[in-house]
């Protein structure tokens, strides 16, 4: 189990994680949005993309059930097939973007929760953790009736009226957030962590 950090150390590590996500997200999103425009010649270059694996000369046993042998990871990821799917289904590219952005929020939120930052009363921090809970609930809010809104960000308010509403658009159903709102939240968190190097539990958590 990872050792928990607190104070300035946890703040700096959180800041580093957030800024990593913000650095990678533009490349990931741009790649997804442009995938439907990649030509056949360019797509052939994807055939040479392989994910390296460590040598595994020894066969290890499994504590799983009788079907464990059927679940061994023996195939490489097919980059070309994934790219072709997006070209054939261009309307689904925003679902891909949703997954990438949701994963960034989950990574940051999970780290902060692990290091006891989830109880901070800052409205934007509470906003983040409601998003995390909703993303883990199949992209759908679960807010109890009578919840007093304490989770806000840049004019957006989470309250019980959102119960059952998707975080991001799902099919034809409009979402509570646009992708840009989620990225803006990560940018806000980065500035907040940079300015607040120390968290004092007696003054900011409860």
C-alpha positions as semicolon CSV with decimal commas, in nm:
position;residue;x (nm);y (nm);z (nm)
1;X;0,000;0,000;0,000
2;X;0,130;0,347;-0,089
3;X;0,247;0,570;0,193
4;X;0,012;0,862;0,247
5;X;0,150;1,211;0,220
6;X;0,018;1,535;0,359
7;X;0,081;1,906;0,353
8;X;0,323;2,049;0,099
9;X;0,443;1,710;-0,024
10;X;0,093;1,594;-0,118
11;X;0,019;1,932;-0,273
12;X;0,329;1,924;-0,493
13;X;0,266;1,566;-0,606
14;X;-0,095;1,652;-0,689
15;X;0,019;1,955;-0,885
16;X;0,264;1,739;-1,081
17;X;-0,008;1,485;-1,162
18;X;-0,252;1,753;-1,277
19;X;0,006;1,921;-1,498
20;X;0,099;1,585;-1,652
21;X;-0,266;1,533;-1,745
22;X;-0,291;1,884;-1,890
23;X;0,021;1,824;-2,096
24;X;-0,104;1,494;-2,242
25;X;-0,471;1,584;-2,293
26;X;-0,426;1,819;-2,592
27;X;-0,229;1,553;-2,782
28;X;-0,478;1,279;-2,696
29;X;-0,781;1,488;-2,787
30;X;-0,628;1,617;-3,110
31;X;-0,534;1,263;-3,214
32;X;-0,889;1,140;-3,155
33;X;-1,056;1,432;-3,331
34;X;-0,829;1,399;-3,634
35;X;-0,845;1,018;-3,655
36;X;-1,138;1,021;-3,896
37;X;-0,931;1,227;-4,143
38;X;-0,625;1,001;-4,148
39;X;-0,582;0,854;-4,497
40;X;-0,515;0,491;-4,578
41;X;-0,145;0,552;-4,647
42;X;-0,090;0,724;-4,314
43;X;-0,288;0,456;-4,133
44;X;-0,045;0,189;-4,257
45;X;0,218;0,351;-4,038
46;X;0,016;0,233;-3,738
47;X;0,107;-0,127;-3,824
48;X;0,455;-0,062;-3,684
49;X;0,330;0,060;-3,347
50;X;0,382;-0,203;-3,080
51;X;0,360;-0,175;-2,704
52;X;0,674;-0,324;-2,549
53;X;0,639;-0,586;-2,278
54;X;0,884;-0,720;-2,023
55;X;1,032;-1,065;-2,091
56;X;0,828;-1,334;-1,915
57;X;1,027;-1,660;-1,935
58;X;0,847;-1,814;-1,639
59;X;0,483;-1,919;-1,643
60;X;0,307;-1,804;-1,328
61;X;0,005;-1,966;-1,173
62;X;-0,327;-1,791;-1,128
63;X;-0,551;-1,764;-0,825
64;X;-0,844;-1,709;-1,057
65;X;-1,115;-1,949;-1,162
66;X;-1,109;-2,224;-1,422
67;X;-1,139;-1,984;-1,715
68;X;-0,823;-1,791;-1,622
69;X;-0,621;-1,957;-1,901
70;X;-0,868;-1,820;-2,155
71;X;-0,800;-1,466;-2,034
72;X;-0,425;-1,452;-2,091
73;X;-0,313;-1,131;-2,270
74;X;-0,165;-1,286;-2,584
75;X;-0,260;-1,028;-2,849
76;X;-0,110;-0,687;-2,921
77;X;-0,335;-0,384;-2,936
78;X;-0,444;-0,326;-3,295
79;X;-0,383;0,046;-3,344
80;X;-0,489;0,033;-3,707
81;X;-0,822;-0,131;-3,630
82;X;-0,901;0,130;-3,364
83;X;-0,815;0,411;-3,604
84;X;-1,026;0,253;-3,878
85;X;-1,321;0,223;-3,639
86;X;-1,312;0,598;-3,573
87;X;-1,295;0,669;-3,946
88;X;-1,601;0,449;-3,999
89;X;-1,786;0,596;-3,697
90;X;-1,682;0,962;-3,678
91;X;-1,979;1,056;-3,458
92;X;-1,837;0,842;-3,177
93;X;-1,514;1,037;-3,148
94;X;-1,658;1,251;-2,867
95;X;-1,716;0,933;-2,667
96;X;-1,344;0,863;-2,703
97;X;-1,265;1,216;-2,587
98;X;-1,504;1,171;-2,293
99;X;-1,318;0,858;-2,181
100;X;-0,978;1,028;-2,201
101;X;-1,092;1,337;-2,008
102;X;-1,283;1,127;-1,753
103;X;-0,969;0,920;-1,693
104;X;-0,771;1,238;-1,626
105;X;-1,028;1,351;-1,369
106;X;-1,030;1,004;-1,212
107;X;-0,651;0,995;-1,184
108;X;-0,639;1,331;-1,008
109;X;-0,942;1,263;-0,788
110;X;-0,823;0,916;-0,685
111;X;-0,483;1,053;-0,587
112;X;-0,634;1,337;-0,386
113;X;-0,876;1,102;-0,211
114;X;-0,593;0,861;-0,127
115;X;-0,406;1,146;0,040
116;X;-0,703;1,274;0,241
117;X;-0,789;1,579;0,032
118;X;-1,147;1,476;-0,047
119;X;-1,290;1,641;0,265
120;X;-1,165;1,989;0,179
121;X;-1,452;2,238;0,185
122;X;-1,331;2,437;-0,113
123;X;-1,634;2,442;-0,351
124;X;-1,426;2,349;-0,656
125;X;-1,272;2,051;-0,475
126;X;-1,619;1,932;-0,375
127;X;-1,725;1,983;-0,738
128;X;-1,441;1,758;-0,854
129;X;-1,539;1,476;-0,620
130;X;-1,902;1,486;-0,725
131;X;-1,776;1,447;-1,081
132;X;-1,556;1,154;-0,975
133;X;-1,851;0,981;-0,809
134;X;-2,068;1,039;-1,117
135;X;-1,800;0,913;-1,358
136;X;-1,771;0,598;-1,146
137;X;-2,152;0,572;-1,164
138;X;-2,147;0,519;-1,542
139;X;-2,120;0,891;-1,624
140;X;-2,436;0,969;-1,425
141;X;-2,491;1,189;-1,120
142;X;-2,631;1,041;-0,802
143;X;-2,717;1,331;-0,573
144;X;-2,947;1,281;-0,275
145;X;-3,263;1,490;-0,243
146;X;-3,208;1,782;-0,010
147;X;-2,835;1,807;-0,072
148;X;-2,727;2,163;0,008
149;X;-2,513;2,284;-0,283
150;X;-2,152;2,322;-0,176
151;X;-2,004;2,198;-0,504
152;X;-1,961;2,482;-0,751
153;X;-1,719;2,582;-1,024
154;X;-1,722;2,890;-1,243
155;X;-2,100;2,935;-1,232
156;X;-2,178;2,562;-1,249
157;X;-2,366;2,422;-0,948
158;X;-2,420;2,059;-0,850
159;X;-2,744;1,991;-0,663
160;X;-3,013;1,721;-0,639
161;X;-3,179;1,833;-0,961
162;X;-2,887;1,671;-1,143
163;X;-2,970;1,325;-1,008
164;X;-2,959;1,086;-1,304
165;X;-2,811;1,348;-1,540
166;X;-2,502;1,246;-1,737
167;X;-2,180;1,432;-1,663
168;X;-2,092;1,445;-2,033
169;X;-2,334;1,410;-2,325
170;X;-2,450;1,054;-2,383
171;X;-2,599;0,991;-2,725
172;X;-2,860;1,260;-2,781
173;X;-2,888;1,340;-2,409
174;X;-2,715;1,664;-2,318
175;X;-2,451;1,647;-2,047
176;X;-2,396;1,872;-1,746
177;X;-2,045;1,956;-1,867
178;X;-1,873;2,020;-2,195
179;X;-1,523;1,878;-2,239
180;X;-1,382;2,231;-2,210
181;X;-1,539;2,271;-1,864
182;X;-1,357;1,963;-1,736
183;X;-1,024;2,083;-1,875
184;X;-1,087;2,428;-1,723
185;X;-1,143;2,260;-1,386
186;X;-0,808;2,082;-1,411
187;X;-0,644;2,413;-1,502
188;X;-0,807;2,576;-1,198
189;X;-0,685;2,294;-0,974
190;X;-0,333;2,341;-1,109
191;X;-0,338;2,711;-1,020
192;X;-0,491;2,634;-0,681
193;X;-0,229;2,374;-0,594
194;X;0,048;2,602;-0,710
195;X;-0,076;2,880;-0,485
196;X;-0,163;2,664;-0,185
197;X;0,147;2,463;-0,100
198;X;0,020;2,360;0,243
199;X;-0,314;2,223;0,353
200;X;-0,404;2,268;0,719
201;X;-0,673;2,013;0,805
202;X;-0,809;2,213;1,097
203;X;-0,880;2,512;0,875
204;X;-0,981;2,364;0,544
205;X;-1,124;2,019;0,602
206;X;-1,398;1,874;0,807
